[in-house]
Amino acid sequence: MKVTFLGAGSTVFVKNVLGDTLLTPSLTEDLDIALYDIDKTRLEDSLITINKINEKYADGKARVKTYLGEEQRKDALRNANFVINAIQVGGYDPCTKIDFEVPKKYGLRQTIADTLGIGGIFRGLRTIKVMKEFARDMEEVCPNALLMNYTNPMAILTGYMQRYTGVNTIGLCHSVQVCVPELLKRLDMQDVEVGQELIAGINHMGWLLEIKDKKGNDLYPEIRRRAFLKNQNEKHDDMIRFDYMDKLGYYCTESSEHNSEYNAFYIKSKYPELIEKFNIPLDEYPRRCENQIRGWNKLREELISGQAIEHTRSREYGSRIMEAMVTNVPYKIGGNVINKNLIENLPSDACVEVPCMVDGNGIHPTRVGRLPVQCAAMNMTNINCQLLTIEAAVTGKKEHLYQAAMLDPHTSAELSIDDIISLCDDLLEAHEKAGFPTL
């Protein structure tokens, strides 16, 4: 079996997903690992890290090799059974800086900007340009491989790959499996044994539709009560999602800092007091990037030093999917797939996040039916922007880019149509000058 990791310079994520793989006996008997990146130093760091885990946990059984740069990408992919995508096109500097600083000139503030909003649109466009090349290579040298996409914007990238390429693709995000445990912990209900849960919607806005204990009792009434009181009585880092529960009736999968910018409700220049009221961390992603850069050297020393590396299997789905497909022992995941009558009141070409069963025959999405009307309506405000961003990537037409931005909830709530068009033009120019064209 061969596993290829695209974006292997993401050493910590490589450690988690490939470390999980090396801790899974059914996957290590005849395993080739191909690490691909365009950054030589980071690639070498990942090689050292994976070799250590391989020696400690898999008796050195896996054969690990690195591939550097576009000229070696086909060799990295050749005959792969599974491909993991975790790239960040343009990095923090220059592209993430551009995504934040140019909109600020128009008075448009963001928190994360990797999934939706004007930042998510441009991140999606510049990443699709690279993923088109991945798809061409995969169709040629590993046409039967499964691509596991971890890169954001998840619905835009996964939706593009599933609709416009021949690559078998599943989109994966850890927000599904951590949603319930983190919610219960926040509300001091972590000792409750959950017997049943159902999550469905779109990536980063999947809805916790049902949650019951082992006896079949509905846990939502107590969850809603505690969440309402917590929002009334203290400042905390999940106030947006708790407000969702109060106003919309349901909790959603991704964090409040993300969801604060997926709608027109909370980040409003006309009402600056909302930022404090809901504890919204503006410019959160650049701050995280800068902290990660500062902390990387210390972490790098720990990962590549002579010390042994400890690893326990993480909650990431990657190794679980490979294990289920290799052993034919079913495993349930939350996956991002094209909506083929899975959620009735969302468009058929939307990329939705639903429960999926995985076995030796592949990935099988389950039909959810109808979402509560208000949940579907919230999802649609994001889907409109996602579909038009994909359309812009496919056609190369500026008007589809403008339309995607016009229909983005946060952008349209803050800016006029003329300013939206001008902002898009400025971002196109800035990315072009930085060497990362988007259309």
Salt bridges, closest charged atoms under 4 A:
ASP20 OD1 - HIS311 NE2 2.84
GLU29 OE2 - LYS61 NZ 3.02
ASP30 OD1 - ARG63 NH2 2.55
ASP32 OD1 - ARG63 NE 2.79
ASP45 OD2 - ARG300 NE 2.66
ASP75 OD1 - ARG78 NH2 3.32
ASP93 OD2 - LYS97 NZ 3.46
ASP99 OD2 - ARG126 NH2 2.90
ASP99 OD1 - HIS431 NE2 3.24
GLU101 OE2 - LYS104 NZ 3.41
ASP114 OD1 - HIS258 ND1 3.73
GLU133 OE1 - ARG73 NH2 3.52
ASP137 OD2 - ARG73 NE 2.72
GLU140 OE1 - LYS74 NZ 2.79
GLU222 OE2 - ARG225 NH2 2.71
GLU222 OE2 - ARG226 NE 2.68
GLU234 OE1 - LYS230 NZ 3.15
ASP237 OD1 - ARG186 NH1 2.50
ASP238 OD2 - ARG186 NE 3.36
ASP238 OD1 - ARG241 NE 2.79
ASP243 OD1 - LYS247 NZ 2.61
ASP246 OD2 - LYS247 NZ 3.10
GLU254 OE1 - HIS204 NE2 3.13
GLU257 OE2 - ARG288 NH2 2.43
ASP283 OD2 - LYS104 NZ 3.18
ASP283 OD2 - ARG109 NH2 2.73
GLU284 OE1 - ARG287 NH2 3.03
GLU284 OE2 - ARG288 NE 2.84
GLU302 OE2 - LYS298 NZ 2.85
GLU310 OE2 - LYS56 NZ 2.44
GLU316 OE2 - HIS174 ND1 3.36
GLU323 OE1 - ARG313 NH2 2.99
GLU344 OE2 - ARG367 NH2 1.97
ASP349 OD2 - ARG163 NH2 3.93
ASP359 OD1 - HIS364 NE2 2.79
ASP425 OD1 - LYS398 NZ 3.99
GLU429 OE2 - LYS433 NZ 3.12
